[in-house]
Amino acid sequence: MKVLVATEKPFAKVAIDGIKAEIDKAGYDLALLEKYTDKKQLLEAVADADAVIIRSDIIDEEVFNAAKNLKIVVRAGAGYDNVDLNAATKAGVCVMNTPGQNANAVAELALGLMVYGVRNLYNGTSGTELMGKKLGIHAYGNVGRNVARIAKGFGMEIFAYDAYCPKEVIEKDGVTALNSVEELYSTCQFVSLHIPATAETKNSINYALLNKMPKNAFLLNTARKEVINEEELIKLMEERTDFKYLTDIMPVNNDKFAEKFAGRYFATPKKMGAQTAEANINAGIAAAKQIVDFIKNGVQKFRVNK
């Protein structure tokens, strides 16, 4: 049984050591494809793999066609829009993610971006504080819950909207559950995005929605760049000089944002949410354990395709 770790952005060594320990204990073979630069390398590596662990790597129909022995793909992290789920189902491959393993890392980054934003990107001028400000959490999953937990320590007033999370689940955490996405944006000076990129959510963060936000609004995006309607966000920020946008997913129009909105816009050079040693280790080892449990016991708890 061959388990392939295929990561253009490699795991930390300690994470690989943990993955190897799990795979060795199960009696399987581990293969590594790290820092690959060509898709052909991936196609060759998956040819005889029974299981694959990935990060942000693209696993599409071509990959599934090349991997005749493949039974399971685990995305080490929460988001899985880099995997073609329909192609996986067609190929008879189970796809899983590792929800919650990166949640604290992403949440800490979101609060870090908020602090950076209210202190005027640390440019030496007088800023404001987070205490007493209204924070809206858009999607109350694992990351959203950690954002709420940390934001309480800053003394923020916390609201959330999630179409799929019951109000009582949100409110038992001391968070005010709102009835619509429009209500969330019109209520909160700060909105932290944690929605996935789906057909329903892509480009859904648009001019009409963002323009409902109060004066001196901050939009924090540690989710996916595809959920932002970039042209409409640019239009909004041109009209509203009080609006700030901070993200760890560099927009397609990064140069335009940076040129037009200096001091009100910030993007990290690459996606940073899960880039901590702890998250790296947790997600990698969780992926290995899920593979072993699936192959040995048929457990499909975190399956994301049909």
ABEGO torsion letter per residue (X at the ends): XBBBBBBABBBBAAAAAAAAAAAAAAGBBBBBBBGBABAAAAAAAAAABABBBBBABBBBAAAAAABAABABBBBBEABAAABBAAAAAAAGBBBBBBBGAAAAAAAAAAAAAAAAAAAGGGAGBBBBBABGBBBBBBEBBAAAAAAAAAAAAAGBBBBBBBAABBAAAAAAAGBBBBABAAAAAAABABBBBABBBBAAABGABBAAAAAABBBGBBBBBABBAAABBAAAAAAAAAABAABBBBBABBBAAAAAAAAAABGABBBBABBAAABBAAAAAAAAAAAAAAAAAAAAAGBAAABABX
